[in-house]
Amino acid sequence: MRQLRPVGIIGTGKYVPEKILTNSDLEKIVETNDEWIVSRTGIRERHIAAPHEATSDLAYEAALKALDSAGMKAEDLDLIIIATVTPDSAFPSTACILQDKLGAKGAAAFDLSAACSGFVYSLATAVGFIQNGMYNNALIIGADTLSRITDYTDRNTCVLFGDGAGAVIIGEVPEGRGFQSFDLGAEGSGGNLLKLEAGGSRLPASQQTVEDKKHFIYMNGREVFKFAVRVMGSATERVLTKAGLGKEDVDLFVPHQANIRIIQSAMQRLDLPPEKCVINVDKYANTSAASIPLALVEAAEEGRMKEGDTVLMVGFGGGLTWGASVLIW
């Protein structure tokens, strides 16, 4: 059997828009308050894209930083995958728009839609391509502009979401390093719990769908919370077992940044102290596919990972989906 190449992260970058929307700002828009938001979600502020900024623009800025971090040029890329639920348009893909903007003429490019789990899904896809020799270097970006599909008259959802992009470049790494395992899954039966109902072939855009606010995020928060707590634990256990590791081997835990209570529940299940967990939900809120890479890149920039550390990433999202990965840094 042919030995698969070890594949890991060789460059990182992130971007968030300049505008910050604080909880105090939201108090002036809807009936809510800072104490309520912080106590239930851990969120204090979120970044909001400027009117001229689309998802490809956020992705572009993050991509430039990742390329610089890896010491690479855009033409060195073989593959670009953007995980997003807020593409610039239905087609062309946001990845194709970015490919052109970067000048990565030789790269294949496509978008992947798995909501907040999209970044891990994209990593698993690209790692497979590189391990089998089809490609050598891939740019993977989680990017979302959720402010475009957020109803700022709905106090239950508008406090939760923000915009941003996190990028990594993956390629061959030394033996013993890189991605060790993945666990991906879905429960399509829960699709109605978290959705953007209109705008597709089932319910095309119309005056009625706009008036009925069906182009905004709908979420059954209570049920999604229960799913998240359950799946964060089970996916974590499975992905560690696949890697031949135990929870005591985890050096850094990078969870999807949706809600501080969900993160704390996962930490308790893993018996992890706070210093082993990356938490930035207070600064960025839930940025969907950008959530995990923003946290990962920030941890890298802060020097929280050293060579040989075991990094656990796990997320959940619309679909319903989940994705987990173990990486030796």
PLY file of the C-alpha trace (Angstrom):
ply
format ascii 1.0
element vertex 329
property float x
property float y
property float z
element edge 328
property int vertex1
property int vertex2
end_header
0.00 0.00 0.00
1.38 3.39 -0.99
2.34 5.59 1.97
0.27 8.75 2.09
2.11 12.05 2.33
1.90 13.86 5.68
-0.12 17.04 5.16
-0.32 19.99 7.50
-0.66 23.76 7.77
2.21 25.78 6.34
0.70 29.29 6.37
-2.05 31.22 8.15
-3.90 34.52 7.81
-7.07 36.23 8.95
-9.17 39.32 8.28
-12.08 40.98 10.01
-13.82 44.18 8.86
-13.00 47.43 10.60
-16.49 48.25 11.83
-17.31 46.91 15.28
-20.89 46.48 16.49
-20.98 46.28 20.28
-23.71 44.98 22.55
-24.36 48.58 23.57
-24.93 49.43 19.92
-27.47 46.62 19.67
-29.29 47.94 22.72
-30.25 50.93 20.56
-31.59 48.70 17.77
-33.54 45.94 19.51
-34.83 45.14 22.98
-31.74 43.56 24.54
-28.87 44.46 26.86
-25.19 43.76 27.33
-25.61 41.68 30.49
-28.19 39.39 28.87
-26.06 38.83 25.75
-22.80 38.21 27.64
-24.33 35.88 30.24
-26.03 33.69 27.64
-23.55 33.76 24.76
-20.23 35.25 25.91
-20.39 37.73 23.01
-19.41 41.37 23.61
-18.90 42.64 20.06
-18.78 41.54 16.43
-17.20 42.89 13.22
-19.49 43.99 10.40
-18.53 44.24 6.73
-18.62 47.65 5.07
-21.24 48.17 2.32
-18.60 47.62 -0.38
-17.21 44.43 1.19
-18.39 41.00 0.04
-17.23 37.57 1.17
-14.57 37.41 -1.56
-13.07 40.66 -0.27
-12.75 39.28 3.26
-11.27 36.06 1.84
-8.79 38.00 -0.31
-7.30 39.86 2.65
-6.96 36.67 4.68
-5.45 34.86 1.67
-2.74 37.48 1.18
-1.65 37.10 4.79
-1.64 33.30 4.55
0.48 33.39 1.38
2.92 35.77 3.04
3.05 33.55 6.12
3.87 30.52 3.95
6.41 32.42 1.85
4.44 31.54 -1.27
3.03 33.26 -4.32
-0.51 32.84 -5.60
0.74 31.01 -8.69
2.14 28.30 -6.39
-1.39 27.26 -5.41
-2.97 24.16 -6.93
-6.35 24.37 -5.24
-8.59 26.97 -3.58
-11.58 26.00 -1.46
-13.77 28.58 0.25
-16.15 27.35 2.92
-19.09 29.76 3.04
-22.87 30.07 3.21
-22.73 33.69 2.07
-21.07 33.56 -1.36
-20.82 36.72 -3.42
-23.40 35.13 -5.73
-24.82 31.70 -6.51
-22.24 31.42 -9.27
-19.51 31.96 -10.20
-18.16 30.54 -6.97
-16.50 32.89 -4.53
-13.39 30.72 -4.86
-13.27 31.43 -8.61
-13.65 35.16 -7.94
-10.78 34.94 -5.45
-8.64 32.86 -7.82
-8.86 35.62 -10.41
-8.24 38.39 -7.88
-5.16 36.62 -6.49
-3.81 35.70 -9.92
-3.69 32.01 -8.98
-4.15 30.98 -12.60
-3.17 27.35 -12.17
-5.47 26.59 -9.25
-8.71 24.64 -9.27
-11.34 26.52 -7.30
-14.71 25.79 -5.73
-16.93 26.66 -2.76
-18.06 24.21 -0.11
-21.29 24.63 1.85
-21.45 22.97 5.27
-22.26 26.10 7.31
-20.17 26.44 10.48
-18.57 23.02 9.88
-17.44 24.09 6.42
-13.83 24.84 7.26
-13.18 21.37 8.67
-15.05 19.77 5.75
-12.83 21.79 3.38
-9.67 20.76 5.18
-10.61 17.09 4.95
-11.33 17.46 1.23
-8.06 19.20 0.45
-5.95 16.91 2.64
-7.25 13.94 0.64
-6.29 15.60 -2.64
-2.77 16.33 -1.44
-2.21 12.97 0.26
-2.97 11.10 -2.95
-0.71 13.34 -5.01
-3.33 15.13 -7.08
-2.28 18.53 -5.73
0.63 19.91 -3.69
-0.55 23.14 -2.09
-4.08 24.27 -1.23
-5.55 27.49 0.10
-8.46 26.79 2.44
-10.57 29.71 3.65
-13.55 29.91 5.95
-15.29 33.19 5.14
-18.76 34.50 5.84
-20.58 37.81 5.76
-23.47 36.86 8.01
-24.51 40.48 8.52
-26.01 40.30 5.02
-28.48 37.60 6.08
-29.13 38.72 9.66
-32.45 40.25 10.66
-31.57 43.16 12.93
-35.14 43.35 14.17
-34.92 39.81 15.60
-33.30 40.10 19.01
-32.88 36.32 19.30
-30.51 36.05 16.32
-29.06 39.48 15.56
-26.83 39.43 18.66
-25.16 36.19 17.62
-23.45 36.78 14.29
-20.48 38.61 12.81
-18.30 38.74 9.67
-14.76 37.56 9.03
-12.37 35.25 7.21
-9.64 32.85 8.28
-7.23 31.22 5.83
-4.67 28.44 5.92
-2.35 27.01 3.30
-1.81 23.28 3.55
0.89 21.17 2.00
3.38 18.42 2.71
5.02 18.57 6.15
7.67 16.46 7.93
6.81 12.90 8.92
4.90 12.75 12.19
3.34 16.17 11.70
0.11 17.32 10.10
-3.47 16.08 10.09
-3.98 12.78 11.89
-7.72 12.22 11.62
-11.09 13.69 10.66
-14.65 13.02 11.73
-17.36 14.50 9.51
-21.07 13.91 9.69
-24.56 15.24 9.22
-28.10 14.94 10.57
-30.15 16.19 7.65
-33.33 15.57 9.63
-32.44 18.66 11.65
-32.06 20.90 8.62
-35.13 22.98 9.47
-33.64 23.99 12.83
-31.12 26.34 11.23
-31.73 27.60 7.72
-31.98 30.34 5.14
-35.28 29.39 3.57
-35.56 31.46 0.41
-33.36 32.27 -2.56
-32.87 28.78 -3.95
-34.76 26.62 -6.41
-37.34 25.52 -3.82
-38.35 29.04 -2.88
-36.99 31.57 -5.40
-36.73 35.20 -4.44
-39.99 37.11 -4.80
-41.67 40.13 -3.32
-43.49 37.75 -0.96
-40.32 36.00 0.28
-38.73 39.37 0.96
-41.79 40.64 2.83
-41.90 37.41 4.85
-38.22 37.83 5.80
-37.30 34.43 4.43
-33.91 35.66 3.24
-32.68 35.95 6.82
-31.24 33.30 9.14
-33.82 31.27 11.03
-32.64 29.30 14.05
-34.34 27.22 16.72
-31.77 28.14 19.32
-32.83 25.66 21.99
-32.69 22.62 19.70
-29.46 23.68 17.99
-27.89 24.15 21.43
-28.82 20.59 22.43
-27.45 19.20 19.16
-24.22 21.17 19.56
-23.51 20.01 23.11
-24.14 16.39 22.14
-22.18 16.35 18.90
-19.20 18.40 20.12
-18.56 15.67 22.68
-19.20 12.62 20.51
-17.27 13.93 17.48
-14.34 14.82 19.71
-14.18 11.33 21.18
-14.36 9.68 17.76
-11.72 11.85 16.10
-9.28 11.33 18.98
-9.83 7.57 18.85
-9.17 7.58 15.08
-5.87 9.37 15.77
-4.94 6.86 18.48
-5.02 9.58 21.13
-6.84 10.35 24.35
-8.25 13.60 25.68
-5.18 13.91 27.91
-3.07 14.28 24.75
-4.82 17.49 23.61
-2.53 20.52 23.89
-4.92 23.06 22.34
-8.66 22.91 21.74
-10.04 25.10 18.94
-13.86 24.89 18.99
-16.44 26.61 16.83
-17.13 29.98 18.45
-20.92 30.01 18.65
-21.72 30.21 22.34
-19.54 30.25 25.46
-21.82 27.74 27.21
-21.38 25.17 24.44
-17.61 25.67 24.53
-17.53 25.28 28.32
-19.58 22.09 28.08
-17.07 20.62 25.63
-14.15 21.67 27.84
-15.73 19.89 30.81
-16.20 16.71 28.79
-12.54 16.84 27.76
-11.34 17.84 31.26
-9.48 20.75 29.68
-8.26 23.79 31.64
-9.01 27.26 30.18
-5.42 27.77 29.05
-5.78 24.86 26.61
-8.85 26.32 24.90
-9.02 29.10 22.32
-11.96 31.41 23.03
-12.56 34.57 21.01
-16.35 34.49 20.70
-16.39 37.64 22.83
-14.62 39.61 20.06
-16.03 38.13 16.87
-19.33 36.37 17.75
-20.39 33.48 15.50
-18.75 33.95 12.09
-19.93 30.56 10.73
-17.24 28.95 8.53
-14.74 31.65 9.55
-15.08 30.81 13.23
-12.59 27.95 13.63
-9.90 29.38 11.31
-10.14 32.80 12.99
-9.54 31.13 16.35
-6.78 28.89 14.98
-4.95 31.71 13.22
-5.23 33.98 16.25
-3.75 31.23 18.45
-0.89 30.80 15.98
-0.23 34.55 15.92
-0.16 34.61 19.71
2.36 31.76 19.85
0.00 29.41 21.67
1.09 26.39 19.59
4.58 24.94 19.43
5.92 22.32 17.07
4.60 18.88 17.98
1.51 20.13 19.84
-1.73 18.20 19.37
-4.45 20.57 18.17
-8.10 19.53 18.25
-10.63 21.41 16.08
-14.35 20.71 16.29
-17.42 22.51 14.96
-21.11 22.12 14.25
-23.52 23.99 12.04
-26.50 24.13 9.74
-27.37 21.00 7.84
-27.16 19.92 10.57
-23.46 19.10 10.26
-20.38 18.52 12.35
-16.66 18.30 11.68
-13.67 17.50 13.87
-9.97 17.14 13.20
-6.75 16.30 15.01
-3.59 18.08 13.87
0.00 17.73 15.04
1.34 21.27 14.69
0 1
1 2
2 3
3 4
4 5
5 6
6 7
7 8
8 9
9 10
10 11
11 12
12 13
13 14
14 15
15 16
16 17
17 18
18 19
19 20
20 21
21 22
22 23
23 24
24 25
25 26
26 27
27 28
28 29
29 30
30 31
31 32
32 33
33 34
34 35
35 36
36 37
37 38
38 39
39 40
40 41
41 42
42 43
43 44
44 45
45 46
46 47
47 48
48 49
49 50
50 51
51 52
52 53
53 54
54 55
55 56
56 57
57 58
58 59
59 60
60 61
61 62
62 63
63 64
64 65
65 66
66 67
67 68
68 69
69 70
70 71
71 72
72 73
73 74
74 75
75 76
76 77
77 78
78 79
79 80
80 81
81 82
82 83
83 84
84 85
85 86
86 87
87 88
88 89
89 90
90 91
91 92
92 93
93 94
94 95
95 96
96 97
97 98
98 99
99 100
100 101
101 102
102 103
103 104
104 105
105 106
106 107
107 108
108 109
109 110
110 111
111 112
112 113
113 114
114 115
115 116
116 117
117 118
118 119
119 120
120 121
121 122
122 123
123 124
124 125
125 126
126 127
127 128
128 129
129 130
130 131
131 132
132 133
133 134
134 135
135 136
136 137
137 138
138 139
139 140
140 141
141 142
142 143
143 144
144 145
145 146
146 147
147 148
148 149
149 150
150 151
151 152
152 153
153 154
154 155
155 156
156 157
157 158
158 159
159 160
160 161
161 162
162 163
163 164
164 165
165 166
166 167
167 168
168 169
169 170
170 171
171 172
172 173
173 174
174 175
175 176
176 177
177 178
178 179
179 180
180 181
181 182
182 183
183 184
184 185
185 186
186 187
187 188
188 189
189 190
190 191
191 192
192 193
193 194
194 195
195 196
196 197
197 198
198 199
199 200
200 201
201 202
202 203
203 204
204 205
205 206
206 207
207 208
208 209
209 210
210 211
211 212
212 213
213 214
214 215
215 216
216 217
217 218
218 219
219 220
220 221
221 222
222 223
223 224
224 225
225 226
226 227
227 228
228 229
229 230
230 231
231 232
232 233
233 234
234 235
235 236
236 237
237 238
238 239
239 240
240 241
241 242
242 243
243 244
244 245
245 246
246 247
247 248
248 249
249 250
250 251
251 252
252 253
253 254
254 255
255 256
256 257
257 258
258 259
259 260
260 261
261 262
262 263
263 264
264 265
265 266
266 267
267 268
268 269
269 270
270 271
271 272
272 273
273 274
274 275
275 276
276 277
277 278
278 279
279 280
280 281
281 282
282 283
283 284
284 285
285 286
286 287
287 288
288 289
289 290
290 291
291 292
292 293
293 294
294 295
295 296
296 297
297 298
298 299
299 300
300 301
301 302
302 303
303 304
304 305
305 306
306 307
307 308
308 309
309 310
310 311
311 312
312 313
313 314
314 315
315 316
316 317
317 318
318 319
319 320
320 321
321 322
322 323
323 324
324 325
325 326
326 327
327 328
